[in-house]
Amino acid sequence: MSAATTRSRTPDRLCAEAVDLAREAAEEAAYPGVVGEHVSAVAEGDRVVTHFFECKEPGYRGWRWAVTVARASRAKFVTLSETVLLPGTDALLAPEWVPWSERLRPGDMGPGDLLPTEADDLRLEPGFTGEDTPPPNSVVSEEMAERVSGELADLVEAEDAEVTDGPPSSLPAAPLRGSIVSVAEELGMRRARVLSRYGLHVAADRWEDSFGAKTPMAQAAPASCVSCGFLVRLGGSLGQAFGVCANEFGPADGHVVSLSYGCGGHSEAAVMPKPPVPSQPVVDEFQVDPMPLRPAADSGSVSVGAGAAEDLGHS
């Protein structure tokens, strides 16, 4: 252990005795009555000592005023270095800060709130951009098609063919492609009953009232759902006006929404700063006071016409 390290652990005598100087500095930073008793003095280095005082400020339980004093080499006067308020071991501290993206929970968004999405959001992928070459992660790209075909080929080779017992005549026959039965199967209408036109209109009115263009959320939204990447389109005739929201932070997550509906969780939403509102002028610089260049004829004690026409009696 070096001599310098040994000296740094021993508080300087003059700096350790400068308790009154440290208290005055702490009371100047706060105010008298808030600085409590002297707690300890810790050597920070050669001729550098930090004095700790209790803090009696309400709301700062366990905090301490730390005043650092120092003395130059071969000097007899102690000078003030800095004064700060530091937390102690049992200090009351604020909870750890959490980013807004981690604090946000479904249902927290209200009318007028904007939830911008990151450029590399895993919930979104590039859509149609008008270019001939699709992106690499698109399902119609050559790279993705080769990968899928290779996986399917490996899967077919690994699995054994399933054999069903019984003659072929006993197996269920698939409907012929192009027949009325197959078309009804593809359209989802091979059921005992389906929605009538009245049923469709009633459902559309109900969904429009809940998540439509006239709701407060849609009125304050930056854009509508028709251009949002979290929208899942519906099939059939209702798909022309409605879809399903797939944004977990949106107020309509998992609900059928109108294409004219919108919220702050739009996939292309961006937080745009509002223009600052100018403050009211202290001096009114907009009011104009007319100032005549020449005095009016009747502004004096004697009018111009009377002086010219009457004899004032001066010799």
N, C-alpha and C positions, 0 to 999 in steps of 0.2 A: 504494500500500500504506500503510495507516494505521500510526500509531505503536504502537497497541495490538497489532496483528497482529505487528509486528516484535518487540515485547517478549515475546509469547507463545511465539515460537520459540526464544528464548534462555533456557536454564534458569536459574532463580534460584540465586545462588551459595550461600546458606545452605541452601536445600533440596537442592541437588546435593551438598553436603558431608555431608548427614545420612544417610550410608550405614549407620553403626552403628545408628541409630534404626530404619531400615527393616529391617535384618537381625534385630534383636531382635523386631520385630513379626512378621516371617515365621516365626521360630523359635517364637514363642508360638502362632501359628496351627497350625503343624505340630509339630515337635520338633527339637532340635539334631541335626545330622548329616544332615538331609534337605535343608536349604537349602545350595546350593552357592555358587559364586563369583558375584560381582557382574558382571552382563553389561553393562548400560547404564542410562542415566538419560535420560528423555524428558520434555520440558516439555509439560504438558497445558494450561497457561494462565499467567496472571500469578501468580507465586509458588506454582505448583502443579507438582510434579515427581513422576514415577513411576519407582521403582527396580525393575529386573528382576534376579532371581537365578535361578541354575540350580536345577532340581528333581531330586534324586537318589532320589526315591521310586520303588521298582520298579513297573513298569506305567504310569508317567507319563513315558515317554521324550519329550523335546522340549517338555515343559511348563515354564513359568517362574512363579516367585512374583513377583507384581506388588504393590508397596507404594507407595501414593500418600501423599506428605507435602505439607503446605501451610504457608504463613506469612501471617499477617495483615499488612495494610498498616502499615508503620513499626514492625513488631514484630521482635524479635531472636530469638525462640524459634520453632522449627519443631515443628509438631504433626502427629500421625498422622491420616490421613483414612480409608483403607481398605486391606485386605489380601485379595487374591484369588489364585487359581491359574488361570492362563490358558494355552491351548495356543499353541505356537509354530508356525513355518512347517512344520517336520517332525515335529509332534507326532503321537503315536499316538492316534487318535480312534476312537470307536465308529461303526459303520456307521449310515447315515442311517435314521431310524425310518420304517418302512413300516406303514400301517394293517393291522389284522388281516384286513380284507376283501380286501386285495391280497396278503397273505402266504399265505392259505389255498389249498391245492391239493387236487384230488380224491384221496381216500384218507386225508386227515389226520384225519378225524372218527373218534372212537372211542366206545365205549359210555359214555353219560352226558353227552357233549358236546352243546351246543345251538348251532345256527346260525340266529339270527333273520333273517328276511327283511324288507326294507324295505317300507314301505307302497306306494311307487311302483316296485316291482321290475318291470322290463320283461318278465320271464319269466312273470308272472302277470297275469291280468285278472279283473274282477269276475265272479263266478258268479251262480247263482240266489239272489236275496235274498228272494223271496216277493212282491215288488212287481209290479204289472201292467205298468208301463212299464220296458222293458229299458234298460240303460245305453247311452250313445251308441256305445261301441266294441263292442257286442255284434253278433253276426252276424245277429240277428233284429230289430234296431232299424230303424226306417224310414229314418233317415239313412244307415245302412250299406247298406240294400237299394237306395236310390236311387243311391248312389254306384256300387255294383256293377253295377246295371242300365245306368247310363250308360256305364261302361267297356266292358261287353259290347257295347252298341250301337255304340260307336265302333270296337271291334275288328271287328265284322261288316262295317261299312261300309268299313273300310280293307283288309280281306282279300278276295281274289278267291275265287270258288267253285272247288273242286277238281273236275275232270272226270276220271272213270275210263274208260279205253278198254274197249270190249267191250259186248256186249248186256246188258241188265238180268238176263237169266236166268243169266249167268255170274258175277254178283256174289254174295258170301256173304250168305246170308239170316240176319237177326237172329232169335233165338227169339221166339215170340209171348209177349207179356206175360201172365202168369198161368198159363202152362203149367208143367209139371213141370220142363222143361229150364231155363226162365228162373228159377224159384225156386231150383233147384240152383246156377245160375250166381251168383245174388245171395248165397247162403249159402256160397259157396266150396267146394262139395262136388262140382263137376263135374270130378273127378279120377279117376285109375284106382283109387287106394286112399286111404283116410282113416284117421285114428286110431280105434282101437276103444275101447270102454269101459275095457278093461284098460290100453291105452296112455295114456289120459287119466289114470287113477288113478296109474300109475307116474310120469308127469310131475308130477302134482300133489304126490305124496309127496316127490319129489326137490326141487321148488321150495320146499316147506314146510320141509324140513330146512335148506336154504341160507338162505332169507330168510323165516322164519316167525315166529310169535309166541313161540316158545320160545328164540330166539337171545338172547345177552346184549345185543345192540344194541336189540332190541325190548323187552326187559325194562326198560331204562333210558330208553326214549323217552318224551317228554311226551305223545304221541298216536299213533294208528295211521294207516296209509296210507289208510284209507278216507275220511278227511277232509282229506287233503293235496292241495294244488293241483297238485303235480308228478306225480300219478299219472295214467297213461294207461290207461284201461280196455281190457280184452281183449274180443273178440267171442266169441260162442258160450257154451257152458256153463261154460268156465273163467273167463269174465268175472265170474261170481258170486262168485269167491273170490280171483282174482288180477288183477294189472295190471302195468304196466311203469313203473319209476321213471325220471323225466326230470330229476332234480336232479343237475347235474354235480358238485356237491360231496358228494353222498351216497355212502355206501359201496355202494349197490346201483344206481348209475346204469347204465341200459341193461339191467338184469336184470329178470326176472319176479319180482315180490314178492307175498307174500300180503297181503290187505287188512288182516289183523291185525298185519302187520309194522310197524315204525316206527323212526325214527332221529331224531337231533337236528336234521336238516335239514328238519323239517316246515315247511310254508309258513306256518303260524300259530304257530310256536314263538316264545316270548319268554323272555328271560333274567330269571328271577325271583331276586332275592337271597335267599340262605339266611338264616334267622334266626340271629343270633349266639349262639354257645354260651357260656353264663355260665361264668366261671372259678370254680375251687374257692375257697370262702371261707377267708380266712386265720384268722379267729376263728370257732370253731364256735358259731354262734348257734342251732342247731337242737336241741342237747342240753339237756335240762331237769334241773337238780339240785334235788331236793326239799329244802326248808328247813322244818323243824318250827317252828311258832309257839310251842310250849311245850316245855321240856325233858322228856325221858322220865323216868319215875319211878325207873328203875334206872340213870340216867346218872351220879349223884354217887357220892361215897365211901361214903355211908350211905344206905341205901334208906329210903323213906318209911315203910314198914310196920315196920321194925326200930326206928326212932326213936320210934314211937308206943307200941310194946309193951314195950320194954326200958328199964330205968333205966340211964342212962349214968354215974351216980355223981357228977354235979355238985352242989355245995352250993348 
